[in-house]
Amino acid sequence: MDGVSITARLNRIGIRARAGRNTAHMELAGELPAVVLSGLLGIHIRTATLWAQETGNTRPGYAAEVARRELRKNC
């Protein structure tokens, strides 16, 4: 069963799945770096960045910092 069919069935019985889905996406945007969110959800990096900014995610440089730590560890 695809997502559209499931959503239609839930809507018929009064469950609005979109609100929960959107809330879950914003929760992820607040917790994850935009690049990770983009890859996880298959959305454009610009969209992920905007969502992260809207949620007040203050860690946009997280992925770069992790990469620097890995480089220092390997040297």
Short mmCIF file of the C-alpha atoms (twelve columns), coordinates in Angstrom:
data_MODEL
# 
_entry.id   MODEL 
# 
loop_
_atom_site.group_PDB 
_atom_site.id 
_atom_site.type_symbol 
_atom_site.label_atom_id 
_atom_site.label_alt_id 
_atom_site.label_comp_id 
_atom_site.label_asym_id 
_atom_site.label_seq_id 
_atom_site.Cartn_x 
_atom_site.Cartn_y 
_atom_site.Cartn_z 
_atom_site.pdbx_PDB_model_num 
ATOM 1  C CA . MET A 1  0.000   0.000  0.000  1 
ATOM 2  C CA . ASP A 2  1.396   3.389  -0.931 1 
ATOM 3  C CA . GLY A 3  1.450   6.581  1.129  1 
ATOM 4  C CA . VAL A 4  -1.443  8.193  -0.746 1 
ATOM 5  C CA . SER A 5  -3.713  5.222  -0.055 1 
ATOM 6  C CA . ILE A 6  -2.797  5.124  3.609  1 
ATOM 7  C CA . THR A 7  -3.385  8.872  3.953  1 
ATOM 8  C CA . ALA A 8  -6.788  8.579  2.253  1 
ATOM 9  C CA . ARG A 9  -7.837  5.756  4.585  1 
ATOM 10 C CA . LEU A 10 -6.696  7.645  7.670  1 
ATOM 11 C CA . ASN A 11 -8.496  10.802 6.530  1 
ATOM 12 C CA . ARG A 12 -11.745 8.842  6.052  1 
ATOM 13 C CA . ILE A 13 -11.674 7.775  9.692  1 
ATOM 14 C CA . GLY A 14 -10.769 11.234 10.939 1 
ATOM 15 C CA . ILE A 15 -7.011  10.924 11.449 1 
ATOM 16 C CA . ARG A 16 -5.053  13.756 9.865  1 
ATOM 17 C CA . ALA A 17 -1.646  12.253 9.147  1 
ATOM 18 C CA . ARG A 18 -0.158  15.302 7.420  1 
ATOM 19 C CA . ALA A 19 -0.015  17.350 10.631 1 
ATOM 20 C CA . GLY A 20 1.898   14.588 12.395 1 
ATOM 21 C CA . ARG A 21 4.199   14.136 9.423  1 
ATOM 22 C CA . ASN A 22 4.981   17.836 9.259  1 
ATOM 23 C CA . THR A 23 5.627   17.936 13.000 1 
ATOM 24 C CA . ALA A 24 7.996   14.974 12.719 1 
ATOM 25 C CA . HIS A 25 9.868   16.652 9.866  1 
ATOM 26 C CA . MET A 26 10.323  19.842 11.883 1 
ATOM 27 C CA . GLU A 27 11.486  17.876 14.916 1 
ATOM 28 C CA . LEU A 28 14.129  16.218 12.755 1 
ATOM 29 C CA . ALA A 29 15.110  19.589 11.279 1 
ATOM 30 C CA . GLY A 30 15.698  20.889 14.782 1 
ATOM 31 C CA . GLU A 31 17.892  17.955 15.722 1 
ATOM 32 C CA . LEU A 32 19.899  17.076 12.608 1 
ATOM 33 C CA . PRO A 33 22.295  18.985 10.402 1 
ATOM 34 C CA . ALA A 34 20.637  20.075 7.150  1 
ATOM 35 C CA . VAL A 35 22.861  17.831 5.032  1 
ATOM 36 C CA . VAL A 36 21.821  14.763 7.036  1 
ATOM 37 C CA . LEU A 37 18.137  15.753 6.907  1 
ATOM 38 C CA . SER A 38 18.387  16.250 3.150  1 
ATOM 39 C CA . GLY A 39 19.821  12.778 2.595  1 
ATOM 40 C CA . LEU A 40 17.483  11.090 5.057  1 
ATOM 41 C CA . LEU A 41 14.257  12.538 3.652  1 
ATOM 42 C CA . GLY A 42 15.345  12.951 0.037  1 
ATOM 43 C CA . ILE A 43 14.683  16.691 0.031  1 
ATOM 44 C CA . HIS A 44 16.792  19.439 -1.497 1 
ATOM 45 C CA . ILE A 45 19.559  20.811 0.723  1 
ATOM 46 C CA . ARG A 46 18.055  24.313 0.451  1 
ATOM 47 C CA . THR A 47 14.739  23.047 1.814  1 
ATOM 48 C CA . ALA A 48 16.496  21.236 4.649  1 
ATOM 49 C CA . THR A 49 18.492  24.375 5.462  1 
ATOM 50 C CA . LEU A 50 15.345  26.510 5.551  1 
ATOM 51 C CA . TRP A 51 13.595  24.037 7.821  1 
ATOM 52 C CA . ALA A 52 16.626  23.958 10.136 1 
ATOM 53 C CA . GLN A 53 16.672  27.755 10.293 1 
ATOM 54 C CA . GLU A 54 12.924  27.865 11.033 1 
ATOM 55 C CA . THR A 55 13.379  25.500 13.963 1 
ATOM 56 C CA . GLY A 56 16.276  27.475 15.379 1 
ATOM 57 C CA . ASN A 57 18.818  24.748 14.719 1 
ATOM 58 C CA . THR A 58 22.060  26.411 15.747 1 
ATOM 59 C CA . ARG A 59 24.388  23.684 14.481 1 
ATOM 60 C CA . PRO A 60 24.758  24.323 10.759 1 
ATOM 61 C CA . GLY A 61 28.488  23.632 10.947 1 
ATOM 62 C CA . TYR A 62 28.090  20.277 12.695 1 
ATOM 63 C CA . ALA A 63 29.007  18.104 9.703  1 
ATOM 64 C CA . ALA A 64 32.087  20.198 8.992  1 
ATOM 65 C CA . GLU A 65 33.177  19.912 12.624 1 
ATOM 66 C CA . VAL A 66 32.779  16.121 12.562 1 
ATOM 67 C CA . ALA A 67 34.867  15.955 9.384  1 
ATOM 68 C CA . ARG A 68 37.611  18.076 11.004 1 
ATOM 69 C CA . ARG A 69 37.650  15.794 14.059 1 
ATOM 70 C CA . GLU A 70 38.034  12.752 11.823 1 
ATOM 71 C CA . LEU A 71 40.920  14.376 9.961  1 
ATOM 72 C CA . ARG A 72 42.694  15.247 13.239 1 
ATOM 73 C CA . LYS A 73 42.194  11.698 14.493 1 
ATOM 74 C CA . ASN A 74 43.742  10.191 11.374 1 
ATOM 75 C CA . CYS A 75 46.822  12.461 11.373 1 
# 
